Amino acid sequence: MQRIYNFNAGPATLPLPVLEEVQKELLDFAGTGMSILEISHRSPAFEKVLQEAKADIKELLGIGEDYEVLFMAGGGSLQFSCVPLNFLAAGQVGAYSITGSFSDKALQEAQKVGTTAVVFSSKAQHYNRVPRPSEIKLPEQCAYLHITGNNTIEGTEYFQYPETGSVPLIADMSSDILSRPFDVQKFSLIYAGVQKNIGPAGTVVVIAKKDFLQGRPKNLPTMLNYEVMLDNDSLYNTPPVYAIYIVGKVAKWLKAQGGLAAMEKRNRAKAALVYAALDAHPEFYRAYADKDSRSIMNVTFGLPTKELEAEFVAQGKAANLGGLKGHRSVGGIRASIYNAMPLAGCQQLADLMEAFWRQHK
Ligand SMILES: *Cc1c(COP(=O)(O)O)cnc(C)c1O
């Protein structure tokens, strides 16, 4: 068996100890005589998995009883619809900061539901940056401000969140959730498809103020109503059992690593290695994101020609560095260096960048 350094954007690399544990208990989960794939979502064994996953996520984020953790299905993309359906009433305006293709998709879904306003867009600059807090002016009757915490495709990330006063702040943190500490209290609702940073494909974690979830419109489709999920503790129907189980294991792994402060230190050190390699040869490696907005989760850059980019990806693959091809809409190279990517993987990538430059300068 040979595992590679997996730089794919999502689904993405998971901690090896988590995978090993999953393998070990696959055939007989917690003495049930069944695998986790086969047990009832109403069984005590799964109830324990669910409650521990919720509690561990809350502990990692340092939040208390006023917040709830929900697990939903439909991916980050269904949340694009859930947010306006739940919170954008007639006469109100949903404000969107457009910093990448996923923010744009979120906006498009909201436009089907109600009135929206674009309060910032870097689209004309190919989404090369996120706004400074002072650049955002909210409209009258603002229902919420929606931001994308980390722009997975473009490689930009917010390190300072907008100030919204009494207007609820909602964030899509699909690709940076649990990568570093941040002030959760600023946010009314956060959602994250887990398959980037904290699990496999199949579930979305929603972290929200309980009172924000209450009083949702009664005519919403049941499965899209956050209040139904809250009232039923994410068990209105069969939840994505397996994905929740893995998220729970990743949360325990994060705690064992020292929590989010330790993860931030490690994630920043990893990103620094790759950005240093990039900045060493700016005439060769073209950084996609503005310096202030550079993501510590997805590093994006171009080479002088498409041929060189293809050659770089091929050399990476030959050296067991997989998944370096950029998203089809942006091209170039993208290295996704989520929580589970070890420092050694980033060092090898940086070494490849230096060697490749020497070959082709
Ligand atoms: C991947 C991603 C999505 C879409 O997630 P799906 O689970 O594929 O629907 C949304 N937002 C961000 C920031 C993402 O990275």
PDBQT file of the ligand as one rigid body, heavy atoms in Angstrom, charges set to zero:
ROOT
HETATM    1  C1  LIG A 401     -17.377  22.813  -2.241  1.00  0.00    +0.000 C 
HETATM    2  C2  LIG A 401     -18.041  24.058  -1.802  1.00  0.00    +0.000 A 
HETATM    3  C3  LIG A 401     -19.423  24.245  -1.919  1.00  0.00    +0.000 A 
HETATM    4  C4  LIG A 401     -20.323  23.230  -2.572  1.00  0.00    +0.000 C 
HETATM    5  O1  LIG A 401     -20.438  22.121  -1.806  1.00  0.00    +0.000 OA
HETATM    6  P1  LIG A 401     -21.259  20.851  -2.268  1.00  0.00    +0.000 P 
HETATM    7  O2  LIG A 401     -21.252  20.042  -1.030  1.00  0.00    +0.000 OA
HETATM    8  O3  LIG A 401     -20.523  20.241  -3.414  1.00  0.00    +0.000 OA
HETATM    9  O4  LIG A 401     -22.618  21.296  -2.655  1.00  0.00    +0.000 OA
HETATM   10  C5  LIG A 401     -19.960  25.416  -1.459  1.00  0.00    +0.000 A 
HETATM   11  N1  LIG A 401     -19.200  26.387  -0.921  1.00  0.00    +0.000 NA
HETATM   12  C6  LIG A 401     -17.857  26.241  -0.795  1.00  0.00    +0.000 A 
HETATM   13  C7  LIG A 401     -17.059  27.340  -0.194  1.00  0.00    +0.000 C 
HETATM   14  C8  LIG A 401     -17.242  25.075  -1.231  1.00  0.00    +0.000 A 
HETATM   15  O5  LIG A 401     -15.914  24.937  -1.121  1.00  0.00    +0.000 OA
ENDROOT
TORSDOF 0
